[in-house]
Amino acid sequence: MAFEIKMTKEQVIDGLKSNYGSEFTTADIKAFCAMNDIGYQTVTKKIQEFKIAKGKWNLEVTTQVVEELNQSYQAPSAMPAVEQNLIPDKDATFVKFGPFTDVKKIIGSKLFYPSFITGLSGNGKTFSVEQACAQLGRELIRVNITIETDEDDLIGGFRLINGSTVWHNGPVIEALQRGAVLLLDEVDLASNKILCLQSVLEGKGVFVKKIGTFVKPTHGFNVIATANTKGKGSDDGRFIGTNVLNEAFLERFCVTFEQQYPVPATEHKILTAKAVEVGIQLLDNREPCENTEFCKRLVDWADIIRKTFYDGGIDEVISTRRLTHIIRAYSIFNNKEKAIKMCLNRFDDETKQSFMELYDKVDPDFVPAEDGQEDESLI
């Protein structure tokens, strides 16, 4: 009869953890037994409280905890899921353009069809997805991706609530269960930790290792990702922090939409709608007033800058978002020059000066302040 080495429960646990980490399988235990001349049944009996599923053990989770978690698993937070309304509000200033109609059709179909939207910053990628869901009455769960985003942020993890360890669903699990649209915003900032979503992007759900539960997608679930790049990094350095995403990850998106800035006519509608929202008067005795012209001049100005940018003449661009910032600033300060300059302060001095000089040429009614008469906040 073969001699079996006697090991205490603590020695078995320490040995398994040092060789395989906190999580391991039947194959790992058999390998451990062979290395230490100890019986398989002996080992499994000592660690039976850590068994989370067939052929799976987790030293950080006991069987009792798993049972308790399975009872509270449906609750992602202190607020029960059924009490949360995740349908975005409709925005009266929204003007559809670009791939909006196609994106809305995908969301409205309720088919699983992962989609990738790429485009320069501030051109309405995220906003268009939100408004598509708002118009369709679809729930949307938005996750802002960073290089620090990991499986715990996406899938879920244990949280200490009132002295007790409670499992909280992450946004991915919540979207899967609710049949919601999952928006991965700025996905090109992610590290390889985003690969934990591979099975989710195949429409197959995900196995939650920490509690030994498989979550299947509810009908209507879909994934949409937005990014400033196509997941190949930023060669020109405009989007520092963006990463080259795994090809297998990118390949799981069925389509890629390239969103451009809106054409001038559409952008003018966006700015006038925003002006109305913030209380800027656009009509005087039912006739367009100078504020209406101001919106038009801003659009013409941005269009010239973008064309120069696309031709490689400059390194910066004025986004639609920045134009709306200018409109908001104008509603607060009632001063065109101040509004424009304050919103251009994010650029270097040379770029800011050249942009201001260009606006002076675009708007014949624009009268910049004389040197020495500038508002101190503009300097």
N, C-alpha and C positions, 0 to 999 in steps of 0.2 A: 504493500500500500504506500502510495506516495506521501511524503511528509509535507504538510501544509503549514506555512508560516502563519503564526497568529499575529493579527494586527488589531489594534483597538479601533473604535469608530472614528476617533479623532485622526489617527494615523491614516486610515483609509481616505477620509475626506481631504486631508492635507496632501496626500499622494495624488489623488485624482485632480485636485485643483492645481497643483504645481505642474502637472503634465498636460492637462486639457482645459484648464480654466474652469469657470463656474458652470458652464453648460457642456454636457457631453452625451454620447449615445451608447447603445449596447455594444457597438464595435469598440468604442474607447475603453469600456469596462473590461471587455474580454482581453484586450491588449494589456491593460493594467494587471489583470490577473495572471497572465502569462509571464509578465516581467517579474512579478513578486511571488510566484508559486502559491497563489491563494485561490480558493474556489469562487466561481462566479456567484453562486447562491449566497455564499458568505458575505460577499461585498454588497450585493443588491439588498440583502436583508438589513445591513447596517445603514444604508442610505435610502430606504424605502420612503421615508417622509419627504424626500426631495424629488420624487418622481412626478413629473408634470404631464406626461403623456406616454403613450406606448413607445418604449425604446428611447425615452428622453428624460434626462434629469437636469435640474438646475439647483445648485447649492445655495442660491440666494432666495429661492422660493420654496416653501414647504407645501405639502399637499393640502394642509388646512388653509393656508393663504390662498391657494388656487381655488378651492371651493368657495371661500368668501368672496374672492374676486369675481368668480363666475356669476354670483348673485348681484354684485354691484357694477358689473362690467358695462352695462348699457349707459351708465351715467358718465359723460365726459367731463363734467364739472359740477360745481355746487348747484347749478341750475339744471334741472332735468331737461333732456334734449327736446321733449315735446313742447316746452314752454319758450323755446327760442325761435324767433322768426329770422331766418337767414336770407330772405329775399331782399335784394338791394332796393333802395328807394329810387323811383324814377326821377331823373334830373331834367327839369324843363329847359335847360340850356343845351342839352345834348343835340348834336347834329350828326346824322350818320354819314360816313364816308369810308373809303378804303374797303377792306374785306368784311365790314360789319354785317352786310346782308348774308354772306356765306357763313360767317361765324354763328349768326343767329339761327340759320337753317340747321346747322350741326347741333346746336344746343336744343333747338325745338324738336328735332327728330327723336331725342332721348336714346339714340344709339350710342354705343361706346365707340368713340372716334377721336382719340387723342390728337390734339392740334397744337402747333407751335406758331407763335406770332413774333416776328422779329422786326425791328425798326429803331430808328434813332430815338433818343430820349425826348420825352415830352410831346409825342405825337398821338397820344390817346389810345394806346394798346390796351392797357388795363381798364380804362374808362369804358371803352367800347364793349368789353366782355361783361362788365358790371351792368351796363345799360341793356345789353341783350338779355341777360337774366332777369332784369327788372321788368322789361316789356313782356317776357314770357312767363313771369311768375315762378321762375326757377330759383331754388336755393343756391347760393354761392358761398363757398368757403375759400377765402384768399389766404395764402401763405407767402410771406415775404422771405425769400430765400437769401441766405448769406453763406459765406464760407464756413461758418460755425454750425450751420443747420445739420443735425444728425438724426439718427433713427428715433431717438427719444423725442425730439421735437416734432417729428412727422407722424410716427406710429402711436406714440404714447409712452407713459412710464408711471412709476410709482410716485405718489406724492404724500407727504405727511400732513394729514388733516386732523386737527383736534387730538393729536397724540396717536392716531392710528395710520397705518400705511394703507393707502387707497390707490387703486389703479385708475388713471385718467386716460381716456382715449385722446389720441392726437388728432389733428385735423384730417389726416388721411382716413383714419378709421371712421371718424364722424361722417365724412363725405360718402364713404362706401356704404354705410348703414342707412343714410338718409336718401341715397340716390341723388346727391347734390353734384353740382359742378365744382371740381377742385381746381383752383387757379394757382399755379406755381409762378409767382411773380418774380422777375429778375432771376430766372433759373440759371443763367450763365454765370452767376456768382457762386454756384454750388461747388462743393468738393466731391470726391468720389463716394462720399457717404450717401449721396442722393441715389446710389445704385440699389438701395434697399427698396426702391419703388419699382424695380424691374417687373415683378409679377403683377403689380397693380396696373402698370402701363400695358400689360397684355390682357387686361380685363379679367384676370383670374382671382382677384382678391389677394389677401396676404395672410400668412401664418404669423400670429403674434407669439414669438418665442417665449417672452417673459411670463406669459400666463397660459401657454399651450392651447390657444384658441385660434381657429381659422375663421376669418371674416370674408364672406362672399359679397360681391358688389350688388347693391339693390338696383333694379331697373331704373335707368335714367342717369346713373353715375357716369361722369366723364372727366377727363383731365385736359386742361388747357394751360400751356406755358407761355410766358412772355419773356422776351430778352432783347437786349440792345444789339447782340451779335447772333450768329447762327450756331453758337456753341463751339466755335473754332478759335476763340480768343480774340483779342483786340490788337492787331498789328500796329495801328497808328497811335496807340496809347490813349485814345480818347476815353475808353472805358476801363480804367485801371481797376483791377480786382476781378475782372471777368476771367473765366477759366476755359480751357479746352475740355469739353465734356466728352465722356466715353461714347464711342461710336455706337455701341450696342444700345445705349440709353437713347441717343438721338434717333436711331433707326426705329424705335418703337412709336414715334409720332407719325401718324398717317400722312399728314399734310403740313406744309410750312407756308404761312402767309407773310408776305413782305409788305409791311405797312409804311406808306410814305406820309409826309406832311400833306394836309388837305390842300386842294387847289385854292387859289385866291377867293373865288366866289363863295366856296364853302367856308373858308376860314373867316370871311367877313360875316357870314351868318353866325358863326360861333362867337365872335367878338361882340356883335350887336346883342345877341341873346345874353351874354355875360354882362354887358353894360346895363341892360334892362334889369337884370337880377340885382345888381348892386346900386340901382337907383340913379343911373346917369340918364339925363334927359336927352333923347334923340330927335324929338320933334318939337317944332316951334310953330304954333298955329297950323298943325298938321303938315308942316313942311320940314324936310330934313334940316337939322341945324349943324353947327360946326362939330358937334360931338360925333355925329354920323360920319363926317368927313375924317375925323380923327381915327376912327376905326378903320376906314378904308386906307388911309395913309400908312397906318401900322402894318396892314396886310401887304401893301405894295413894297414897303421897306423890307419886311421879312422875306418876301419872295425874291428880291434882288440879292439879298445876303445869301440865301440858300443856293441860288443859281451860281453865285461866285464860289460858294463852298464846294458844290458838286464839281465845278471846273478846276478845283484845286488852288484857287486864288487866296483863300483864307482857311484858317484852322478852326474857326468857331462858327456857330450857327444860332439863329434865333428860333426857338421852338414855339409851337402853338401855346404850350403851357406858359412860356415867358410872356407872350403877348397878353394872355389873360391876367398875369401878374401886373402888367402895366395898367390894364384897365382897372383893376382893383385899386392900385396905388392912386390912379387919377381920381377915382371916386372918393378917396380919403383926403387927398391934398389939393384937389382941384387945380392942378398945375401940371401941364403936359411935360415940360422939361424935367421937372422934379421927378415925376412918375417914371419917365424913361430912364433917367440917369440912375435913380435908386435901383431899378431893376437890371441895370447894366453893370452895377458895381461888382458882380461876381466875376467879370472878365478882367484881364489885365488892362493897364492904363492905355496902351497903344490901341488895343482892340476897341475899348470903350470909346476912345476919341474918334476912331475911324467910323464906328457905327453911328455916333452922334452927328458927325459931319455928313454922312449919307442921309440921315433922316432930315437934316436941314435942307438938302437938295430935293428930297421927295415931297416935303410939305412946304409949299410956298408961303403959307400963312404962319409958319413956325418962326418965332423970334427968340433966339437964345439970349440969355441974360448977358449983359456986358461984363467984362472982366472987372472984378471988384464988387459987383452987385449980386453975385450968386448967393443963393441961400447957403448957409453954413453946412447944412446937411448934405449938399451936393458935392462938396469938396472932398 
